[in-house]
Amino acid sequence: MKMDWTKYIDRTINITMQENYGIVYGKIKEQPPFYEIVFKTGKLTEVFEDGLMLDAVRENHLIKIFVPFSSIKSVEIY
């Protein structure tokens, strides 16, 4: 099923990812804990043939997040 994502530009969306892992270093660098990043949240700014571009603010910095359609499990639109 294809969806017309352009109808949701400038709306906040919360994407649940299929899978995506990252690392956070704690006090002991030799044994970093792993955590799973399962959500991407931001304002939908652009739609591409192969994914979505979100704008989000982290620690007072604007960041752009590209999420390929193949990584999306589900989406909540606000």
N, C-alpha and C positions, 0 to 999 in steps of 0.2 A: 504494500500500500504506500502510495506517495502522499506526502502532506505538504500543503502550501505554508511553509514556515514564514513567508514574508508577512502574513497577517499578524504575526506575533512580534515583529520588530518593535523595540522599545519597551517590551514587557519583561518582567523578571521571570526567569525560568530556573528550575532546579532539576539538574540531570543526575540520574542514578546511572553510574557507569557499570559496564559488564565486569571489568576488573582493571585495576591500576594500583600499583604499589609504589611507595616512597620510603625514604629513610629520614629519621630525625635523630640528630646526634644529641646525646645527653651529656652528663658529666664525664662518663668514661667513653672516650672515642673508640676504643678497641672493641667495644661491644654495643654498637648502636641498636636501639630498638627499632623494629619494623612496624609500620602502621599501614593500614589500607585506606586509600583515598577512594571513597565510593560516590561522593557527591561533587558536582561542580555547580555553583550558583552564580548568576550574574544577569545582566541585562542583555538581551539578544540584540546585537547590533548589525550583523551581516549574515547572510545565508549563502553558502557555496554549494556547488554540485556534490561535494563529498563531506560536508560538515557544517557546523554552526560556529559563529564567533560571538563570544560573550565578553562584556566589559565587567570587571569586578574591582572592588577597592580592598586592598590588603595593606594594613599598616600605613594608611594615608597615601598609598601609591595606586594609581590606576594600572591594572594589568589586563591584557587581552588573553583570552583563553580560546584556543581552537579545539573543538571536540568533533572528531570524525563520527559520521553516522554509525559506523561499525562498532564503536565503543559505547553507544547509548543503549541502555537497558530500558529505561522509562524516563518520562519528562513530566514535571508539574509546571503549569503555567499560571502565573499570578497576574 
